[in-house]
């Protein structure tokens, strides 16, 4: 099967610009993970813009205020280094906000000038100890996370943060029977669906970097300094003693899971992201295999409801041409689900460099006898061109898909991060059987909203 992967629209050697990239920088991924830790604050070692941009993205996607601190680089720090800024920043955070964890997230400027983050953190601890005492200094964990913005994407930043935290905290102690989950950059609703399935299966588990409450918290006075929820640091420490660790999105968390296996012997399972029938089946089978348990009847009923929903709507999805873009693990899972729905996937794209993405998509295409285009480390310029050329009838992606869809003249199903032109999407998961039903309803209703087929009124 010849694809644009082998013969790209514009070869990398001749490309001088990226047009409409569906990706963000590494620091935002690191902050995403940090906000999933109980009483944790990301401290950005960079300019105010590096912090403001991220807060803006989180605010318009989750509709929640988020605590993100910045060392506020100006010209002097950019030239002479950010030592003073970081030491004062950590001192001020500890003094005013008493966090349990501070994730020091580096940026392009701090990495370029060669800030020695680890040495600065030691100096900051010394200053805190001198001013506030040993007890206060020992009550906070300061974790360096190196995320130069000019390399990788937000997905890589999340992955880097997870292994940074796991390396910092994980300690070998008494074995426990827990299943640890690294969710990746998914929505609170996705994590809730995963928890729902694990609760049905009756296994003991802990979600690391759990944003399901911290980025979807109730409005209840008095406003707490930190939102309830998030993974306690003790769970990060104890994950080295778990029965297994499952990274739902291997590109975002797989490195941390693999580290736990190589360093502490914790069985690691990398993916797949549980969307659709087969991927959710694998998730359930993996959990059942780890604990040697039968699959509960309630789970089988949910699976049956998904199959029923697929059968009920096949006349709207069968052979309909689709295109998908976004984070690699989410795109791989959604592509498989679209194929399960009988849809004809014409273009698949991720802006995140990946050694496995193309092979995974090719495997799905071969399985369903589909000839589609695969774009890796690409942009929406190529995606739009190929989608228009293929006569795509529906596009799945984040809010950046809207302008592409106007050009292609087709509807948009919003998935992934960020979704800023609609409200509430973060509440509803696309994971598991129930989440897949919601995604299926979303796809079909979006298609029907855009152009209702009058000859199918009776259906």
C-alpha positions as CSV (number, residue, x, y, z in Angstrom):
1,X,0.0,0.0,0.0
2,X,1.6,3.3,-1.1
3,X,0.9,6.2,1.2
4,X,2.0,9.8,1.6
5,X,4.3,8.5,4.4
6,X,6.5,7.1,1.7
7,X,5.9,9.9,-0.8
8,X,5.0,13.0,1.3
9,X,3.2,16.0,-0.2
10,X,6.2,18.1,0.6
11,X,9.4,16.3,1.5
12,X,11.0,17.2,4.8
13,X,14.1,18.4,3.0
14,X,12.0,21.0,1.1
15,X,9.8,22.0,4.0
16,X,10.7,25.3,5.7
17,X,7.6,26.0,7.7
18,X,4.9,24.2,9.6
19,X,1.4,25.3,8.7
20,X,-1.3,25.0,11.3
21,X,0.4,22.4,13.5
22,X,-2.0,20.3,15.7
23,X,0.6,20.1,18.5
24,X,1.8,22.0,21.5
25,X,5.2,22.3,23.3
26,X,6.6,19.9,25.8
27,X,6.0,22.0,29.0
28,X,2.2,21.9,28.6
29,X,2.3,18.1,28.7
30,X,4.5,18.2,31.8
31,X,2.1,20.6,33.5
32,X,-0.8,18.3,32.5
33,X,0.8,15.5,34.5
34,X,1.8,17.6,37.4
35,X,-1.8,18.9,37.9
36,X,-2.8,15.3,38.5
37,X,-0.8,15.1,41.7
38,X,-2.3,16.0,45.0
39,X,-1.3,19.6,46.1
40,X,1.2,19.9,43.3
41,X,2.1,23.1,41.5
42,X,4.0,23.3,38.2
43,X,6.7,25.9,38.4
44,X,7.7,27.1,34.9
45,X,11.4,28.1,34.6
46,X,10.8,30.5,31.8
47,X,9.0,33.6,30.7
48,X,5.5,34.6,31.7
49,X,4.2,33.7,28.3
50,X,5.1,30.1,28.8
51,X,2.8,30.0,31.8
52,X,0.0,32.3,30.5
53,X,-0.4,30.3,27.3
54,X,-0.8,27.0,29.2
55,X,-3.2,28.5,31.7
56,X,-5.2,29.8,28.8
57,X,-5.4,26.4,27.1
58,X,-6.4,24.6,30.3
59,X,-9.0,27.3,31.2
60,X,-10.7,27.2,27.8
61,X,-10.7,23.4,27.7
62,X,-11.6,22.5,31.3
63,X,-13.3,25.7,32.3
64,X,-11.3,25.5,35.5
65,X,-8.8,27.8,37.2
66,X,-5.4,26.2,37.5
67,X,-2.4,26.9,39.8
68,X,0.7,27.3,37.6
69,X,3.6,29.4,38.9
70,X,6.4,31.0,36.8
71,X,9.9,32.3,37.6
72,X,9.2,35.1,35.2
73,X,12.2,35.4,33.0
74,X,13.1,38.8,31.7
75,X,16.1,40.0,29.7
76,X,18.5,39.6,32.5
77,X,17.6,36.0,33.3
78,X,17.7,35.1,29.6
79,X,21.3,36.5,29.4
80,X,22.7,35.7,32.8
81,X,20.7,32.6,33.7
82,X,17.7,31.8,35.8
83,X,19.4,30.8,39.1
84,X,18.1,33.7,41.2
85,X,14.6,33.4,39.7
86,X,14.2,29.7,40.4
87,X,15.5,29.9,44.0
88,X,13.3,32.8,44.8
89,X,10.4,31.2,43.0
90,X,10.6,28.0,45.0
91,X,11.1,29.9,48.2
92,X,8.0,32.1,47.5
93,X,5.8,29.0,46.6
94,X,6.7,27.2,49.7
95,X,6.2,30.2,51.9
96,X,2.9,31.3,50.5
97,X,1.2,28.2,49.1
98,X,2.7,25.3,51.1
99,X,2.5,22.7,48.2
100,X,3.5,19.1,48.7
101,X,5.1,18.8,45.3
102,X,6.7,21.4,43.0
103,X,7.4,20.3,39.4
104,X,10.1,22.5,38.0
105,X,9.2,22.6,34.3
106,X,12.0,23.9,32.1
107,X,11.4,25.7,28.8
108,X,13.3,26.5,25.6
109,X,15.0,29.6,27.1
110,X,16.2,27.9,30.4
111,X,17.4,24.8,28.5
112,X,19.2,26.9,25.8
113,X,21.1,29.0,28.4
114,X,22.0,25.9,30.2
115,X,20.4,26.4,33.6
116,X,21.7,23.8,36.1
117,X,18.2,23.0,37.5
118,X,19.3,20.3,39.9
119,X,22.0,22.6,41.5
120,X,19.5,25.5,41.7
121,X,17.0,23.2,43.5
122,X,19.6,22.3,46.1
123,X,20.3,25.9,46.7
124,X,16.6,26.6,47.0
125,X,16.2,23.8,49.6
126,X,19.1,25.4,51.6
127,X,17.4,28.8,51.5
128,X,14.1,27.4,52.6
129,X,15.7,25.5,55.4
130,X,17.5,28.6,56.6
131,X,14.4,30.8,56.5
132,X,11.6,28.4,57.3
133,X,13.3,25.5,59.1
134,X,14.0,21.9,58.4
135,X,10.4,20.7,58.9
136,X,9.1,23.0,56.2
137,X,12.0,22.1,53.8
138,X,11.3,18.4,54.3
139,X,7.6,18.8,53.7
140,X,7.9,19.6,50.0
141,X,9.3,17.6,47.1
142,X,10.8,19.6,44.3
143,X,11.1,17.6,41.1
144,X,13.1,18.7,38.0
145,X,11.4,18.0,34.6
146,X,13.4,18.8,31.6
147,X,11.1,19.8,28.7
148,X,12.8,22.0,26.1
149,X,10.1,23.5,24.0
150,X,12.0,23.3,20.7
151,X,12.0,19.5,20.8
152,X,9.2,17.0,20.8
153,X,5.5,17.8,21.5
154,X,3.1,18.0,24.5
155,X,2.9,14.2,24.3
156,X,6.6,13.9,24.9
157,X,6.4,16.4,27.7
158,X,3.8,14.3,29.5
159,X,5.9,11.2,29.0
160,X,9.0,13.0,30.3
161,X,7.1,14.2,33.4
162,X,5.8,10.8,34.3
163,X,9.3,9.2,34.3
164,X,10.7,12.2,36.1
165,X,8.2,11.8,38.9
166,X,8.5,8.0,39.0
167,X,12.3,8.1,39.1
168,X,12.1,10.7,41.9
169,X,9.5,9.0,44.1
170,X,9.4,5.3,43.4
171,X,10.9,3.3,46.3
172,X,11.1,-0.5,46.8
173,X,9.2,-1.5,49.9
174,X,6.6,-4.2,50.7
175,X,4.9,-5.6,47.6
176,X,1.2,-4.7,47.2
177,X,-1.5,-6.0,44.9
178,X,-2.4,-2.8,43.2
179,X,-2.8,-2.1,39.5
180,X,-1.3,1.3,38.6
181,X,-2.6,3.2,35.7
182,X,-0.8,6.0,33.8
183,X,-3.7,7.6,31.8
184,X,-1.9,9.9,29.4
185,X,-3.3,13.3,28.2
186,X,-6.9,12.3,28.4
187,X,-10.0,13.9,29.9
188,X,-11.4,13.6,33.4
189,X,-14.4,11.7,31.9
190,X,-12.1,9.2,30.3
191,X,-10.4,8.5,33.6
192,X,-13.8,8.1,35.3
193,X,-14.8,5.5,32.7
194,X,-11.6,3.5,33.3
195,X,-12.2,3.7,37.0
196,X,-15.8,2.5,36.4
197,X,-14.6,-0.6,34.6
198,X,-11.9,-1.4,37.2
199,X,-14.6,-1.0,40.0
200,X,-16.8,-3.4,38.2
201,X,-13.9,-5.9,38.0
202,X,-13.2,-5.5,41.7
203,X,-9.5,-4.9,41.4
204,X,-7.4,-2.7,43.6
205,X,-5.9,0.1,41.6
206,X,-4.5,3.6,41.7
207,X,-4.5,6.1,38.9
208,X,-1.2,8.1,38.7
209,X,-1.4,11.7,37.5
210,X,-5.1,11.6,38.1
211,X,-6.8,14.8,36.8
212,X,-10.3,13.5,37.1
213,X,-11.0,15.7,40.1
214,X,-8.4,18.4,40.0
215,X,-9.5,19.6,36.6
216,X,-13.2,18.9,37.1
217,X,-13.8,20.2,40.6
218,X,-17.1,21.3,42.2
219,X,-17.8,25.0,43.0
220,X,-18.3,24.9,46.7
221,X,-17.3,27.7,49.1
222,X,-14.9,28.2,50.7
223,X,-12.6,27.9,47.7
224,X,-9.7,25.6,48.7
225,X,-6.1,26.6,47.9
226,X,-5.8,23.3,46.0
227,X,-8.6,21.3,44.4
228,X,-9.5,18.0,46.0
229,X,-8.2,14.9,44.3
230,X,-5.0,14.1,42.4
231,X,-2.6,11.3,43.1
232,X,-1.0,11.5,46.6
233,X,2.8,11.4,46.5
234,X,2.7,8.3,48.6
235,X,1.1,6.4,45.6
236,X,4.0,7.6,43.4
237,X,6.4,6.2,46.0
238,X,4.5,2.9,46.3
239,X,4.0,2.3,42.6
240,X,7.4,0.5,42.6
241,X,5.8,-2.3,44.6
242,X,2.6,-2.8,42.6
243,X,1.4,-6.0,40.8
244,X,1.4,-4.3,37.4
245,X,1.3,-0.9,35.7
246,X,-0.7,-0.1,32.7
247,X,0.0,2.9,30.4
248,X,-3.2,3.6,28.5
249,X,-1.3,5.8,26.1
250,X,2.2,4.3,25.4
251,X,3.5,7.6,23.9
252,X,2.5,9.5,27.0
253,X,3.5,7.4,30.0
254,X,5.0,4.3,28.4
255,X,8.5,5.3,29.4
256,X,7.6,5.5,33.1
257,X,5.8,2.2,33.0
258,X,8.8,0.5,31.2
259,X,11.2,2.0,33.8
260,X,9.1,0.5,36.7
261,X,9.4,-2.9,35.0
262,X,13.1,-2.7,34.3
263,X,14.0,-1.2,37.7
264,X,11.6,-2.8,40.1
265,X,10.1,-5.8,38.2
266,X,6.6,-4.4,38.1
267,X,4.8,-6.0,35.1
268,X,4.1,-3.2,32.5
269,X,1.5,-3.2,29.8
270,X,1.6,-0.5,27.2
271,X,-1.8,0.2,25.7
272,X,-4.0,0.0,23.8
273,X,-6.0,3.1,24.6
274,X,-9.4,1.5,25.4
275,X,-11.8,2.9,22.8
276,X,-14.1,0.8,20.7
277,X,-14.7,-2.9,20.9
278,X,-11.3,-4.6,20.4
279,X,-9.2,-2.2,22.4
280,X,-11.6,-2.2,25.3
281,X,-11.7,-6.0,25.1
282,X,-7.9,-6.1,25.4
283,X,-8.0,-3.7,28.3
284,X,-10.5,-5.9,30.1
285,X,-8.6,-9.1,29.2
286,X,-5.3,-7.7,30.4
287,X,-6.8,-6.8,33.8
288,X,-8.5,-10.1,34.1
289,X,-5.3,-11.9,33.2
290,X,-3.2,-10.0,35.7
291,X,-5.6,-10.9,38.6
292,X,-6.8,-14.3,37.1
293,X,-10.4,-13.3,37.5
294,X,-13.6,-13.9,35.4
295,X,-15.0,-11.0,33.5
296,X,-18.1,-9.7,35.4
297,X,-21.5,-9.9,33.8
298,X,-22.0,-6.1,34.1
299,X,-19.0,-5.6,31.9
300,X,-20.3,-8.1,29.3
301,X,-23.7,-6.2,29.3
302,X,-21.9,-2.9,28.6
303,X,-20.1,-4.6,25.7
304,X,-23.4,-5.8,24.4
305,X,-24.9,-2.4,24.6
306,X,-22.1,-1.0,22.5
307,X,-22.5,-3.7,19.9
308,X,-26.3,-3.0,19.8
309,X,-25.6,0.7,19.3
310,X,-23.2,-0.1,16.5
311,X,-25.9,-2.3,14.8
312,X,-28.6,0.4,15.3
313,X,-26.6,3.1,13.5
314,X,-24.6,1.2,10.9
315,X,-26.7,2.7,8.1
316,X,-25.2,6.1,9.0
317,X,-21.6,5.0,9.4
318,X,-21.0,2.2,6.9
319,X,-18.5,3.2,4.2
320,X,-18.6,6.9,5.2
321,X,-15.3,8.5,4.5
322,X,-13.5,9.8,7.6
323,X,-10.3,11.5,8.6
324,X,-8.7,11.7,12.1
325,X,-5.9,13.7,13.6
326,X,-4.5,14.2,17.1
327,X,-2.3,12.6,19.7
328,X,-0.9,9.2,18.4
329,X,-2.5,6.8,20.9
330,X,-5.9,8.4,20.7
331,X,-5.8,8.5,16.9
332,X,-4.8,4.8,16.7
333,X,-7.6,3.8,19.0
334,X,-10.2,6.0,17.3
335,X,-9.1,4.8,13.8
336,X,-9.7,1.2,14.8
337,X,-13.1,2.1,16.2
338,X,-14.1,3.9,13.0
339,X,-13.1,0.8,11.1
340,X,-15.2,-1.3,13.5
341,X,-18.1,1.0,12.5
342,X,-17.5,0.2,8.9
343,X,-16.2,3.6,8.1
344,X,-13.7,4.2,5.3
345,X,-10.8,6.1,7.0
346,X,-9.0,8.1,4.3
347,X,-6.5,10.2,6.2
348,X,-4.8,9.7,9.6
349,X,-2.4,12.3,11.0
350,X,-0.4,12.9,14.1
351,X,2.0,15.8,14.7
352,X,4.0,13.8,17.3
353,X,7.1,12.0,15.9
354,X,6.6,8.3,16.5
355,X,8.5,5.2,15.5
356,X,5.4,3.0,15.9
357,X,2.4,5.1,14.8
358,X,2.6,4.3,11.0
359,X,3.0,0.6,11.6
360,X,0.0,0.5,14.0
361,X,-2.2,2.3,11.5
362,X,-1.0,0.2,8.6
363,X,-1.9,-2.9,10.6
364,X,-5.4,-1.6,11.1
365,X,-5.8,-0.6,7.5
366,X,-4.6,-4.1,6.3
367,X,-7.0,-5.8,8.7
368,X,-9.9,-3.8,7.3
369,X,-8.7,-3.7,3.7
370,X,-8.5,0.1,3.7
371,X,-6.3,2.3,1.6
372,X,-5.7,5.5,3.5
373,X,-3.0,8.1,3.9
374,X,-0.8,8.2,7.0
375,X,0.9,11.4,8.1
376,X,3.4,11.4,10.9
377,X,5.1,14.5,12.4
378,X,3.0,16.5,9.9
379,X,0.6,19.5,10.0
380,X,-3.0,20.3,9.1
381,X,-1.9,21.8,5.8
382,X,-1.1,18.3,4.4
383,X,-4.1,16.8,6.3
384,X,-6.5,19.3,4.8
385,X,-5.1,18.8,1.3
386,X,-5.5,15.0,1.5
387,X,-8.9,15.1,3.2
388,X,-10.2,17.3,0.4
389,X,-8.7,15.1,-2.2
390,X,-10.3,12.0,-0.7
391,X,-13.7,13.6,-0.4
392,X,-13.8,13.1,3.4
393,X,-17.3,13.3,4.9
394,X,-16.5,13.7,8.5
395,X,-13.3,14.8,10.4
396,X,-12.4,13.9,14.0
397,X,-10.0,16.0,15.9
398,X,-9.7,18.9,18.4
399,X,-11.1,22.4,17.8
400,X,-8.4,23.1,15.2
401,X,-10.4,20.8,12.9
402,X,-13.1,23.4,12.5
403,X,-11.4,25.6,9.9
404,X,-10.2,22.5,8.1
405,X,-13.7,21.1,8.0
406,X,-15.0,24.4,6.5
407,X,-12.5,24.1,3.7
408,X,-13.3,20.4,3.1
409,X,-17.0,21.0,3.6
410,X,-17.8,18.4,6.1
411,X,-18.8,18.1,9.8
412,X,-16.4,17.9,12.8
413,X,-16.5,15.5,15.7
414,X,-14.5,17.0,18.5
415,X,-12.1,14.7,20.4
416,X,-8.8,15.2,22.1
417,X,-7.3,18.3,23.6
418,X,-8.0,21.2,23.4
419,X,-11.6,21.5,22.6
420,X,-12.4,25.2,23.2
421,X,-15.3,26.0,20.9
422,X,-17.7,23.8,22.8
423,X,-18.3,23.2,26.5
424,X,-18.4,20.1,28.6
425,X,-16.5,17.7,26.4
426,X,-14.0,16.9,29.1
427,X,-16.7,15.5,31.3
428,X,-17.6,12.7,28.9
429,X,-15.1,9.9,28.3
430,X,-14.7,8.1,25.0
431,X,-13.0,5.2,26.8
432,X,-14.5,1.8,27.7
433,X,-17.7,0.4,26.2
434,X,-19.9,3.2,27.6
435,X,-17.6,5.9,26.4
436,X,-17.5,4.4,23.0
437,X,-21.3,4.5,22.9
438,X,-21.1,8.2,23.6
439,X,-18.5,8.7,20.9
440,X,-20.6,6.7,18.4
441,X,-23.7,8.8,19.2
442,X,-21.6,11.9,18.8
443,X,-20.3,10.8,15.4
444,X,-23.8,9.8,14.1
445,X,-25.6,12.9,15.5
446,X,-22.9,15.2,14.1
447,X,-23.3,13.6,10.6
448,X,-27.1,13.9,10.9
449,X,-26.9,17.5,12.1
450,X,-24.8,18.5,9.1
451,X,-26.9,16.9,6.4
452,X,-30.0,14.8,7.3
453,X,-30.7,12.2,4.7
454,X,-34.4,12.7,4.0
455,X,-34.7,9.3,2.3
456,X,-33.9,7.8,5.7
457,X,-36.6,9.5,7.7
458,X,-38.3,6.2,8.4
459,X,-35.2,4.9,10.1
